[in-house]
Amino acid sequence: MDLLDRLLAGGVVITGDLSLCIADVELVRISLRALLTSVEAATEGILT
């Protein structure tokens, strides 16, 4: 639990790519990015 608290206090960015291919032809490509942080850490960054 301590590790999770430390990660959320500083923020964690998760990235990923998803692609749909048929017969080696790329039809759809989606790039995803998510920022995970605690509400307290996010509001401190906005207010300071």
For each residue, the residues with C-beta under 8 A, 3 or more apart:
1: 4 5
2: 5 6
3: 6 7
4: 1 7 8
5: 1 2 8 9
6: 2 3 9 10
7: 3 4 10 11 12 36
8: 4 5 11 12 36 37 38 41
9: 5 6 37 38 40 41
10: 6 7 37 41
11: 7 8 35 36 37 41
12: 7 8 35 36 37
13: 33 34 35 36
14: 32 33 34 35 36
15: 31 32 33 34
16: 31 32
17: 29 30 31 32
18: 28 29 30 32
19: 26 28 29 30
20: 26 27 28 29
21: 24 25 26 27
22: 25 27
23:
24: 21
25: 21 22
26: 19 20 21 29
27: 20 21 22
28: 18 19 20
29: 17 18 19 20 26
30: 17 18 19
31: 15 16 17
32: 14 15 16 17 18
33: 13 14 15
34: 13 14 15
35: 11 12 13 14
36: 7 8 11 12 13 14
37: 8 9 10 11 12 41 42
38: 8 9 41 42
39: 42 43
40: 9 43 44
41: 8 9 10 11 37 38 44 45
42: 37 38 39 45 46
43: 39 40 46 47
44: 40 41 47 48
45: 41 42 48
46: 42 43
47: 43 44
48: 44 45
